[in-house]
Amino acid sequence: MSDAKMIKKKRYDGKEVEVLDETYEDGKPDKADAWRKKIGSREQMLRYLESGERYWFSEDWYGSERRKTPA
């Protein structure tokens, strides 16, 4: 990361600090990301899907769009 650009910004208390500048590349992806090919085995795929289901539909976890207390 020695080639990373650093910029100076003011902190909440007014002191200037160096922070990492934008590191992404401009543009759009050429094709859709094939997440199924990134996951090696069937067990890993099932774990991935189960954790997603648990995040969105479980009573003890809260998805980003769900309320902690029912309306």
N, C-alpha and C positions, 0 to 999 in steps of 0.2 A: 504494500500500500504506500510505498514511498513516492509513487507518482500521483497520489491523490491530491486534489486541490483543497486548500484550506482557505476559509474566508473569516473575516472578523465580524462578529455581531455583538450587540449589546445585550447583556444579561438583564434580568428583572431589576437588579439593583443598580444598573447603569454601568457596570464594569464591562470592558471589552474583553471578549474571549475568542479564541480560534475554534471554529467548528468545521467539520467536513462538509464540503460543497456537494452539489448533486452528483451522484455516481451512476445514474441510469443512462442508457443509450436512447437517443431519440428514435422515433419511428414506430411502426406497427409490426406485430409478428407476421411471418410469412404464411404460417398455417396454424391450425388449431393444435393445442398441446394435447398429446396422447398420454394421459395420466395412467392408463391401464398398462402401458408398456414400461413405465417407470417402476411399477410395483412388480416385484419378482414372482412371488408365489400366490397361490389361491388364498392361503391363510393370511398373508399380509393384506391382500385386497379386502377380505372379509373384515379384518381388524380396522382398516381404513373406513369402510362403509359403516361399520357398527359405531365407531367413535363419532362419525358425522350424525348418525341417527340419534345417538345419545345426546349430543350437543343440542339438537333442535327439538327433540320430542320427549325427552326425559323430564320427570318432575323435579329432580334434584339439580339439573343443569339448566342454564338460561341461554338461549340463542340470542343473537344481537338484536333481534326484533321482538323478543318476548318480554313481557312484564314480569317482575319478580313477585308482584302481588296481583292476583286476578282482579279484573275490573268489576 
